[in-house]
Amino acid sequence: MPDAPRSKPLKRPTQARSKFTVQAIYDAFVRIWNAHGWEGVTTRAVALETGIAVGTLYDYFPDKEALLSGYVRHCVDALLARLDAEVIAPSDIAWQERVKRLVRITCDTRLDGLPAVDHEMLMLEHRVAEPKHHRRVYDELADRWEQAFVACRDLQPPLSSATIHALLTAAWGGRRYRLLVQSDSGSGEWVVEMEAMVIARVSMHLPAH
């Protein structure tokens, strides 16, 4: 028997006003989740916390699973945008700094300026994510990692795609596993170690002088 269709957002905001409204909905969603858990999240509670009509919320999210789906995608989009702006776009940073930023933004779930992601959200991911969604996120991240290393013009010869994908899998897989097992202790130290491990592997690729 096929799985029931998963709830999804009805539309994505395109205008500034609608983007502001949806951001306010996500902010209220996270506040209620943090205070009362998933069971405390209702569309009515989110609408009241946001200060909008329930009907306005329903224009975007028909139920709380759709809201969760939208928020998960919002988190991914924010991560990708941060990689674009701080890792790929700069032209005046050494490869070591670019790689540190790449790893930190990919791995650090508590980085200032990125939406909150935690264990409870990961445990509910199966309600909104299908295998094709996981594949899409991985492919998007792999594309950013490839672009980041292309931007390392001071790193010659270039790394192979196989090496880049292996490093991404280690970083992204470690991030998700730490969330899964609720390993909050030493999070900062783990990110620093991941930075060091990736830089060490890239350094091995450099020709000896």
N, C-alpha and C positions, 0 to 999 in steps of 0.2 A: 504494500500500500504506500503510495507516495506521501511524502511529508506535506503537511498543510502549508500553504503559501505564507511566507514570513511577512510581517507588517513592515512597511517602508514609508519614509516620508512621501507626502503627496507631491511636493515640489521643492525645488531648491531656490533660495532667494537670489535675485539678480540685481534689484535696485537697492540703493543705499538704505532706504527706510526699511525694506523687508529684511535686509541683512542685519540691521540694528535690532529689529524685533526678534529674529531668530537667535541672535547672540544673547539677548536678554532672556529668552526662553531657556537656552542652554545653561546660563548662569544660575537661573532659578532651579533648574533640574538638578544641578550639582549640589546646590545648597540644601535642597530637600533630601537628596540621597545621602549626603554626609550626616545630616541631622537625624534622619528616620529610616535609612536603609531603603532597599528596593521596594519593600512592601509599603513603605510610606509614600512612595511616588504615585501620584494620580494626575491625570491630565487637569482635573479641576484645581488641585493643589498647586500645580505648576502655573496655571493661568492666574490664579489669585496672587501667587508670589511674584509673578512677572508684572501684574497690574494690567492685564489685557483680558478681553472677553474670551470665554471658553471657545466660542465659535471662531475667533481669530486663530487660536492655537490649532483648532481642528483643520483650518485651511492648510496647515503644514503637516501636522502629526495627528493621525486618526486615533492613536492609542499610545500607551507608554512604551510599547515595544518599538513602534515607529520612531518615537523620540530617542530611544536608546540607539537605534540604527543610525539616525541622523547624527547623534553626538559622536559615535564611534568614527563615522566618516569625517566629521569636523576635526577630530583629534588627528587623524591621518593627514588631512589637508594642511593643518597647522604645522605639523612636523615637516611635511614636504616643502612648504613655503619657507620655513626656517632654514632648511638645507639650501634652498635656492638662494636666499638672501645672504646668508652668513658663510656658506662654504663654497658654493659654485661661483657666485657673482664676483667676489673680491679678486682683484688682479695683482694686488701688491703684498701678498703674504707668502711665506715660505711653505714648502710642502708639509713640513712637520706641524706647523700651526693649522694648516687646512685639514690635515688628517685628524688632529686632536679635536677640532670642532666637529668634524664629520662623526667621529665616534661618540663624543659627548652628547650631541643633539640626538643621535640615534638611540643611545642607551639610557640617558638620564630621564626617568619618569617624573622627576620633581624639578625640572628645569624651569626657571622663571620665564613667564611669557608663553608657556605651552599649556594646553588644557589638562586638567587633572585626569589621570588614569590610575586605577587601583585594582586590587585583587578581586573585589566584588564584580567589577565591570567585566573583567576577563572571564569570570565564572559564568556570566550571563551571555557571553558573546555568541554561544551556540544558538541563541534564540533569534539572532538577526543576521549571522554570517554564514554563508555557504562556502564550499570549497573554492568556487570561482572568485569570491570576494578576497579570500586569503591569497590566492594566486595574484590577483590584481595588485594588492598592497605590496606583495613581495616584488613584483615586476616594477612597480613605481619606485620602490626603494632601490632596487638594483640599478635602475636607470640613473637615479641621483648619485649613487656611489660611482658608477661609471663616469658620469659627468664630472664629479669631484676630482677623480684621478686624472681625467683629461685636462682639467684646469691646473694640475700640478706640472706646469711646464718645466719646472726646475728638477723634476724627477725623471731621469732618463737612464735606461730605456723604460718605456711604459710597462706597467703591470699587466699581466694577462687577465682576461675576463674571468678565468677559472679562479685565480687568486682573489680577485675582488669579490666574487660571489662567495667564496669560502669565508672571507673576513666578514662580509655582511651577515652570513648565516650564523657565525659565531656571536656577533654583536646582537643582532635582532633576536636570535634564539635565546641567548642568555638573558636578555631583557624580559622576554615573555616568561621564561621559566622562573625567574626571580619573583615576578608578579604572582605566578601560579602558586608558589610555595610560601608567599608572603614573607620573603626575605628582605625586610626593610633595614635590618641592621647592616651597617657597613656599606650602604649603597654608594656613597661618595667614593669610598676606597675601591669598590669594584669598578666603577667607571674609570678611575685613574689607572687601575691595572689593565683594563681593556685598552685604554689609550696606549699604554706602554707596550702591550702585546702586539697591537696592530703596527705601531711605529717600528718595533723590532723586526717584525716580519717584512715590512717594506724595506727597511734598511738592509736586510739580507739580500735583497734584489739588486742593490746598487753595485756597480763594478768596483773591484778592489783597486786602490791607488798605490 
